[in-house]
Amino acid sequence: MKKFEGLKKVNRKKFFYYALIISISYGIGHYFSPVSGVNATEVNSKKLKTEEFSEEALLSFMRELRIKYPETVLAQARLETGNFTSDIFKENHNLFGMKVAGKRPTSAIGVHRGHAQYRDWKDSVVDYALFQSYIIAKLPKNNSDEYRNYIQKFYSETSDYLTRIDRTIEFDKSKIALAYQMNSIF
């Protein structure tokens, strides 16, 4: 009988250890997964203390998060939001027309109108940074051409997405250069 007493203690320890791991994992997964039942009215009715959106604030936050290829990312934000006027941007705080991620961490809090919904515009940028790091890790080479090819193939639903991005970049080149000139990383 004494033989099995030690075994029971080990099993209890393992049980509590595994229960702790599962609890922590659930908590982390719950934090990164979208919360169901949140709608645009609830999010918009909360008085969140967040920085007001502007292109300058967006570029500054992108620089802070070290988002790569900022000219492409800003062009995507402009295209996906219709120059920051779309309802998806206004209601969901979604700068990039993102859908809720299924295979990577996300900062989305739910879905509204078929697109990811965020607490504020900065959470949308954080989600894009998570998307970008997930994608860059999968690319054979970490360069702008590989990244742009990926977004043309998998991000956009239009065949001329890169052409439209390039037109937008040409328009915004000086603004992006000015915003990023203080940070040599980009």
Contacts in CASP RR format, 6 or more apart in sequence:
PFRMAT RR
TARGET T0000
AUTHOR 0000-0000-0000
METHOD contacts of the structure
MODEL  1
MKKFEGLKKVNRKKFFYYALIISISYGIGHYFSPVSGVNATEVNSKKLKT
EEFSEEALLSFMRELRIKYPETVLAQARLETGNFTSDIFKENHNLFGMKV
AGKRPTSAIGVHRGHAQYRDWKDSVVDYALFQSYIIAKLPKNNSDEYRNY
IQKFYSETSDYLTRIDRTIEFDKSKIALAYQMNSIF
32 105 0 8 1.000
32 106 0 8 1.000
32 107 0 8 1.000
33 106 0 8 1.000
34 100 0 8 1.000
34 106 0 8 1.000
34 108 0 8 1.000
34 109 0 8 1.000
34 110 0 8 1.000
34 111 0 8 1.000
34 116 0 8 1.000
34 117 0 8 1.000
35 109 0 8 1.000
35 110 0 8 1.000
36 110 0 8 1.000
37 110 0 8 1.000
38 109 0 8 1.000
38 110 0 8 1.000
38 117 0 8 1.000
39 112 0 8 1.000
40 91 0 8 1.000
40 92 0 8 1.000
40 112 0 8 1.000
40 117 0 8 1.000
43 93 0 8 1.000
43 109 0 8 1.000
43 117 0 8 1.000
43 119 0 8 1.000
44 91 0 8 1.000
48 119 0 8 1.000
48 120 0 8 1.000
50 119 0 8 1.000
50 120 0 8 1.000
50 121 0 8 1.000
50 122 0 8 1.000
51 57 0 8 1.000
51 122 0 8 1.000
53 84 0 8 1.000
53 121 0 8 1.000
55 74 0 8 1.000
55 84 0 8 1.000
55 175 0 8 1.000
56 179 0 8 1.000
58 74 0 8 1.000
58 77 0 8 1.000
58 95 0 8 1.000
58 121 0 8 1.000
58 125 0 8 1.000
59 70 0 8 1.000
59 74 0 8 1.000
59 175 0 8 1.000
59 176 0 8 1.000
59 179 0 8 1.000
59 180 0 8 1.000
60 179 0 8 1.000
61 122 0 8 1.000
61 125 0 8 1.000
62 70 0 8 1.000
62 73 0 8 1.000
62 74 0 8 1.000
62 125 0 8 1.000
63 70 0 8 1.000
63 179 0 8 1.000
63 180 0 8 1.000
63 183 0 8 1.000
63 186 0 8 1.000
65 125 0 8 1.000
65 126 0 8 1.000
65 129 0 8 1.000
66 129 0 8 1.000
66 185 0 8 1.000
66 186 0 8 1.000
67 73 0 8 1.000
67 125 0 8 1.000
67 128 0 8 1.000
67 129 0 8 1.000
67 132 0 8 1.000
68 132 0 8 1.000
68 136 0 8 1.000
68 147 0 8 1.000
68 186 0 8 1.000
69 144 0 8 1.000
69 147 0 8 1.000
69 148 0 8 1.000
70 176 0 8 1.000
70 179 0 8 1.000
70 180 0 8 1.000
70 186 0 8 1.000
71 169 0 8 1.000
71 172 0 8 1.000
71 173 0 8 1.000
71 176 0 8 1.000
72 144 0 8 1.000
72 147 0 8 1.000
72 148 0 8 1.000
72 151 0 8 1.000
72 165 0 8 1.000
72 169 0 8 1.000
73 128 0 8 1.000
73 132 0 8 1.000
74 168 0 8 1.000
74 169 0 8 1.000
74 172 0 8 1.000
74 176 0 8 1.000
75 164 0 8 1.000
75 165 0 8 1.000
75 166 0 8 1.000
75 168 0 8 1.000
75 169 0 8 1.000
75 172 0 8 1.000
76 96 0 8 1.000
76 151 0 8 1.000
76 155 0 8 1.000
76 165 0 8 1.000
77 84 0 8 1.000
77 95 0 8 1.000
77 96 0 8 1.000
78 84 0 8 1.000
78 168 0 8 1.000
78 172 0 8 1.000
79 161 0 8 1.000
79 164 0 8 1.000
79 165 0 8 1.000
79 168 0 8 1.000
80 86 0 8 1.000
80 88 0 8 1.000
80 89 0 8 1.000
80 94 0 8 1.000
80 95 0 8 1.000
80 96 0 8 1.000
80 97 0 8 1.000
81 88 0 8 1.000
81 89 0 8 1.000
81 94 0 8 1.000
81 95 0 8 1.000
81 97 0 8 1.000
82 89 0 8 1.000
84 95 0 8 1.000
87 113 0 8 1.000
88 94 0 8 1.000
88 97 0 8 1.000
88 113 0 8 1.000
88 115 0 8 1.000
89 95 0 8 1.000
91 112 0 8 1.000
91 113 0 8 1.000
91 117 0 8 1.000
92 112 0 8 1.000
92 113 0 8 1.000
92 115 0 8 1.000
92 116 0 8 1.000
92 117 0 8 1.000
92 118 0 8 1.000
93 117 0 8 1.000
93 118 0 8 1.000
93 119 0 8 1.000
93 120 0 8 1.000
93 121 0 8 1.000
93 123 0 8 1.000
93 124 0 8 1.000
94 115 0 8 1.000
94 116 0 8 1.000
94 117 0 8 1.000
94 118 0 8 1.000
94 124 0 8 1.000
95 121 0 8 1.000
95 124 0 8 1.000
95 125 0 8 1.000
95 128 0 8 1.000
96 124 0 8 1.000
96 127 0 8 1.000
96 128 0 8 1.000
97 115 0 8 1.000
97 116 0 8 1.000
98 108 0 8 1.000
98 115 0 8 1.000
98 116 0 8 1.000
98 124 0 8 1.000
98 127 0 8 1.000
98 128 0 8 1.000
98 131 0 8 1.000
99 114 0 8 1.000
99 115 0 8 1.000
99 116 0 8 1.000
100 106 0 8 1.000
100 108 0 8 1.000
100 110 0 8 1.000
100 111 0 8 1.000
100 116 0 8 1.000
101 108 0 8 1.000
101 116 0 8 1.000
101 127 0 8 1.000
101 130 0 8 1.000
101 131 0 8 1.000
103 134 0 8 1.000
104 130 0 8 1.000
104 131 0 8 1.000
104 134 0 8 1.000
105 130 0 8 1.000
106 116 0 8 1.000
106 127 0 8 1.000
106 130 0 8 1.000
107 118 0 8 1.000
107 123 0 8 1.000
107 124 0 8 1.000
107 126 0 8 1.000
107 127 0 8 1.000
107 130 0 8 1.000
108 116 0 8 1.000
108 117 0 8 1.000
108 118 0 8 1.000
108 123 0 8 1.000
108 127 0 8 1.000
109 117 0 8 1.000
109 118 0 8 1.000
109 119 0 8 1.000
109 123 0 8 1.000
110 116 0 8 1.000
110 117 0 8 1.000
111 117 0 8 1.000
116 124 0 8 1.000
116 127 0 8 1.000
118 124 0 8 1.000
118 127 0 8 1.000
132 147 0 8 1.000
135 147 0 8 1.000
135 150 0 8 1.000
136 142 0 8 1.000
136 147 0 8 1.000
139 146 0 8 1.000
139 147 0 8 1.000
139 150 0 8 1.000
140 146 0 8 1.000
148 162 0 8 1.000
148 165 0 8 1.000
151 161 0 8 1.000
151 162 0 8 1.000
152 161 0 8 1.000
152 162 0 8 1.000
155 161 0 8 1.000
158 164 0 8 1.000
169 176 0 8 1.000
180 186 0 8 1.000
END
